[in-house]
């Protein structure tokens, strides 16, 4: 079970760099973004937002430098309104470019290799394109090598938001034989129950030689390029684990439950492309 008051965590690894974008929610009206440097073994706290970020509707550029994020800030007083998509320099939220959405029922944007893929006539000085995130369970995970597991229920063609099934995905350990599994275990309409992220509850498990062990203490997990297990625990900790050594074999740990809202101006480098 989660610790009382523990934050909700969700991570997005870069696909071509040892960098992870970390989204933290809590207290209720606050969101935080951090940069997890896997090579240096360091967590870098970044921006605080007095509003809400939607991690599953956000993305990290392949090189780990840029963040495309979906935000809802009721107090926003700018031309893009209170619900918007923006591109910033991780781990900050200073908008280098932003555009309005039609509210929180819309989806965010992901980075693509085709620089020509842009919404409308959008032109940005970056080598990545931007394309709307598909409306499907675990869209971020699918873009990072997760595959639908055998026996995962098919999506109902009439399920517009892909929320009426418990999808199951799996990802094999790089350079290894273990398999990480994740399953959606129901959508939360009271989103803070059981640390739901964007309304989705999940359960992770680890398969070794046909035996499956539940990882009930995790709210997010993935492999790094070397086959180490990256996790965010329900107690609010980021960890790198040796999957062969059990929970006691921690290679890195950072306790994000200790963080408190502390908004700071972004540094100068985060205000330019």
URRA-V861070 format. One record per residue. N is the residue number from 1. D_CENTER is the distance of its C-alpha to the mean C-alpha in Angstrom with 1 decimal. Layout:
BEGIN
n=N d_center=D_CENTER
n=N d_center=D_CENTER
END
This chain:
BEGIN
n=1 d_center=20.9
n=2 d_center=18.7
n=3 d_center=20.6
n=4 d_center=22.0
n=5 d_center=20.0
n=6 d_center=17.0
n=7 d_center=13.8
n=8 d_center=10.8
n=9 d_center=7.9
n=10 d_center=4.2
n=11 d_center=3.6
n=12 d_center=4.0
n=13 d_center=7.8
n=14 d_center=10.5
n=15 d_center=12.9
n=16 d_center=16.0
n=17 d_center=15.6
n=18 d_center=15.0
n=19 d_center=12.3
n=20 d_center=8.7
n=21 d_center=6.9
n=22 d_center=6.5
n=23 d_center=6.3
n=24 d_center=9.4
n=25 d_center=11.5
n=26 d_center=15.2
n=27 d_center=18.0
n=28 d_center=17.9
n=29 d_center=18.5
n=30 d_center=16.2
n=31 d_center=12.7
n=32 d_center=12.0
n=33 d_center=10.2
n=34 d_center=11.1
n=35 d_center=11.7
n=36 d_center=12.1
n=37 d_center=15.0
n=38 d_center=15.7
n=39 d_center=19.1
n=40 d_center=20.4
n=41 d_center=18.9
n=42 d_center=17.9
n=43 d_center=15.3
n=44 d_center=16.0
n=45 d_center=15.4
n=46 d_center=15.2
n=47 d_center=15.4
n=48 d_center=16.0
n=49 d_center=16.1
n=50 d_center=18.6
n=51 d_center=16.8
n=52 d_center=13.6
n=53 d_center=10.3
n=54 d_center=8.6
n=55 d_center=4.7
n=56 d_center=5.7
n=57 d_center=8.4
n=58 d_center=7.1
n=59 d_center=7.4
n=60 d_center=8.7
n=61 d_center=12.4
n=62 d_center=13.8
n=63 d_center=15.6
n=64 d_center=12.8
n=65 d_center=14.8
n=66 d_center=13.6
n=67 d_center=10.8
n=68 d_center=11.2
n=69 d_center=10.1
n=70 d_center=11.5
n=71 d_center=13.4
n=72 d_center=16.3
n=73 d_center=18.8
n=74 d_center=22.1
n=75 d_center=24.0
n=76 d_center=23.2
n=77 d_center=26.6
n=78 d_center=26.1
n=79 d_center=26.9
n=80 d_center=23.4
n=81 d_center=23.6
n=82 d_center=21.2
n=83 d_center=18.5
n=84 d_center=17.4
n=85 d_center=15.2
n=86 d_center=15.5
n=87 d_center=15.2
n=88 d_center=15.3
n=89 d_center=15.6
n=90 d_center=12.9
n=91 d_center=12.9
n=92 d_center=15.0
n=93 d_center=15.0
n=94 d_center=18.5
n=95 d_center=18.6
n=96 d_center=20.4
n=97 d_center=20.4
n=98 d_center=19.5
n=99 d_center=20.7
n=100 d_center=21.2
n=101 d_center=19.9
n=102 d_center=22.1
n=103 d_center=20.2
n=104 d_center=17.2
n=105 d_center=18.3
n=106 d_center=17.3
n=107 d_center=14.2
n=108 d_center=12.5
n=109 d_center=13.0
n=110 d_center=11.9
n=111 d_center=13.8
n=112 d_center=16.7
n=113 d_center=19.5
n=114 d_center=22.1
n=115 d_center=22.6
n=116 d_center=24.8
n=117 d_center=22.1
n=118 d_center=21.8
n=119 d_center=22.0
n=120 d_center=25.7
n=121 d_center=27.5
n=122 d_center=24.6
n=123 d_center=25.4
n=124 d_center=23.2
n=125 d_center=24.4
n=126 d_center=21.6
n=127 d_center=21.9
n=128 d_center=19.0
n=129 d_center=19.2
n=130 d_center=17.0
n=131 d_center=17.0
n=132 d_center=16.0
n=133 d_center=13.1
n=134 d_center=15.1
n=135 d_center=15.3
n=136 d_center=14.7
n=137 d_center=12.9
n=138 d_center=10.0
n=139 d_center=10.4
n=140 d_center=7.4
n=141 d_center=8.8
n=142 d_center=12.2
n=143 d_center=11.9
n=144 d_center=11.4
n=145 d_center=14.5
n=146 d_center=14.0
n=147 d_center=17.0
n=148 d_center=18.5
n=149 d_center=20.5
n=150 d_center=24.3
n=151 d_center=25.1
n=152 d_center=21.9
n=153 d_center=23.4
n=154 d_center=23.8
n=155 d_center=22.4
n=156 d_center=25.2
n=157 d_center=26.1
n=158 d_center=26.7
n=159 d_center=23.2
n=160 d_center=21.9
n=161 d_center=18.5
n=162 d_center=18.2
n=163 d_center=18.1
n=164 d_center=21.4
n=165 d_center=20.7
n=166 d_center=19.1
n=167 d_center=17.5
n=168 d_center=17.4
n=169 d_center=15.8
n=170 d_center=16.8
n=171 d_center=16.3
n=172 d_center=19.3
n=173 d_center=19.3
n=174 d_center=20.1
n=175 d_center=23.7
n=176 d_center=24.1
n=177 d_center=25.0
n=178 d_center=22.4
n=179 d_center=20.1
n=180 d_center=16.8
n=181 d_center=16.5
n=182 d_center=14.1
n=183 d_center=15.7
n=184 d_center=14.9
n=185 d_center=17.7
n=186 d_center=18.2
n=187 d_center=16.8
n=188 d_center=17.4
n=189 d_center=19.4
n=190 d_center=19.7
n=191 d_center=16.0
n=192 d_center=16.5
n=193 d_center=18.2
n=194 d_center=16.8
n=195 d_center=13.5
n=196 d_center=12.2
n=197 d_center=8.9
n=198 d_center=10.1
n=199 d_center=13.2
n=200 d_center=12.3
n=201 d_center=13.6
n=202 d_center=13.0
n=203 d_center=15.3
n=204 d_center=15.2
n=205 d_center=18.4
n=206 d_center=19.9
n=207 d_center=22.9
n=208 d_center=25.7
n=209 d_center=29.0
n=210 d_center=28.6
n=211 d_center=27.8
n=212 d_center=24.6
n=213 d_center=23.4
n=214 d_center=21.1
n=215 d_center=18.4
n=216 d_center=18.5
n=217 d_center=17.5
n=218 d_center=13.8
n=219 d_center=10.9
n=220 d_center=8.5
n=221 d_center=10.1
n=222 d_center=10.8
n=223 d_center=13.8
n=224 d_center=14.6
n=225 d_center=17.3
n=226 d_center=20.0
n=227 d_center=19.2
n=228 d_center=18.1
n=229 d_center=15.7
n=230 d_center=12.5
n=231 d_center=11.7
n=232 d_center=10.7
n=233 d_center=13.8
n=234 d_center=14.8
n=235 d_center=17.1
n=236 d_center=14.4
n=237 d_center=14.8
n=238 d_center=13.0
n=239 d_center=15.2
n=240 d_center=16.4
n=241 d_center=18.8
n=242 d_center=21.7
n=243 d_center=21.3
n=244 d_center=25.1
n=245 d_center=25.9
n=246 d_center=24.3
n=247 d_center=22.5
n=248 d_center=25.2
n=249 d_center=24.3
n=250 d_center=21.7
n=251 d_center=21.4
n=252 d_center=19.2
n=253 d_center=18.2
n=254 d_center=17.0
n=255 d_center=17.4
n=256 d_center=15.1
n=257 d_center=17.1
n=258 d_center=19.9
n=259 d_center=18.3
n=260 d_center=20.0
n=261 d_center=19.6
n=262 d_center=21.3
n=263 d_center=20.9
n=264 d_center=22.3
n=265 d_center=23.3
n=266 d_center=21.2
n=267 d_center=23.3
n=268 d_center=25.4
n=269 d_center=23.5
n=270 d_center=20.4
n=271 d_center=22.7
n=272 d_center=23.7
n=273 d_center=22.4
END
